[in-house]
Amino acid sequence: MIFFAELGDKTQLATFSFAAESKSRLAVFIGSAGTLVLTSLLAVILGSGVSRLVPANYIKIRPGALLILLGLWMILSPGGK
């Protein structure tokens, strides 16, 4: 699921670009895999810390509401014209 969710995101496109330019594809793979592991570790650590301070229902509801509001704003805004 993570593979399909992340398919085509900017990180994957950057890795694609680095692999195309690099002579050592193994180094690009190790670097991108290590980065993914470290960012996942950071998310787990921060997520567990936030869950101690903020009730779980706020963690689930507020980001979803914010995403909806941002989506509506992007649809309804004239785009700075």
C-alpha positions in Angstrom: 0.0 0.0 0.0 2.8 2.4 0.8 4.4 1.8 -2.5 1.2 2.7 -4.4 0.5 5.7 -2.1 3.9 7.1 -2.7 4.1 6.2 -6.4 5.0 9.3 -8.4 5.7 11.6 -5.5 8.6 14.1 -5.6 10.9 11.9 -3.5 10.5 9.0 -5.9 11.0 11.3 -8.9 14.2 12.8 -7.2 15.5 9.2 -6.7 14.8 8.4 -10.3 16.7 11.5 -11.3 19.7 10.7 -9.1 19.8 7.1 -10.4 19.8 8.4 -14.0 22.8 10.7 -13.3 24.8 8.5 -11.0 27.3 5.8 -11.8 26.5 4.0 -8.6 22.9 2.9 -8.5 23.6 1.0 -5.3 24.6 4.2 -3.6 21.4 5.9 -4.7 19.3 2.9 -3.5 21.1 2.8 -0.1 20.7 6.6 0.3 17.1 6.7 -0.6 16.2 3.6 1.5 18.1 5.0 4.5 16.3 8.3 4.1 12.9 6.6 4.0 13.8 4.6 7.2 15.0 7.7 9.0 11.9 9.8 8.1 9.7 6.9 9.1 11.5 6.7 12.5 11.1 10.4 13.0 7.4 10.2 12.2 7.0 7.4 14.7 8.9 9.3 17.5 7.0 12.5 16.9 3.7 10.7 16.5 4.1 8.9 19.8 5.1 12.2 21.5 2.1 14.1 20.1 -0.3 11.3 21.1 0.7 11.8 24.7 -0.3 15.5 24.5 -3.2 15.5 22.1 -6.3 13.2 22.4 -6.5 10.7 19.5 -9.9 12.0 18.2 -8.3 15.4 17.6 -5.4 13.8 15.8 -7.8 12.0 13.5 -10.4 14.8 12.9 -8.4 18.0 12.7 -6.0 17.1 9.9 -8.8 15.7 7.8 -10.8 18.9 8.3 -7.8 21.0 7.5 -7.2 19.0 4.3 -10.8 19.5 3.2 -10.6 23.3 3.9 -7.3 23.5 2.0 -8.9 21.6 -0.9 -11.9 23.9 -1.0 -9.7 26.9 -0.8 -7.6 25.7 -3.7 -10.7 25.0 -5.8 -12.5 28.3 -5.0 -9.5 30.7 -5.0 -8.9 32.5 -8.3 -5.2 31.4 -8.3 -3.8 34.9 -7.6 -5.0 36.4 -10.8 
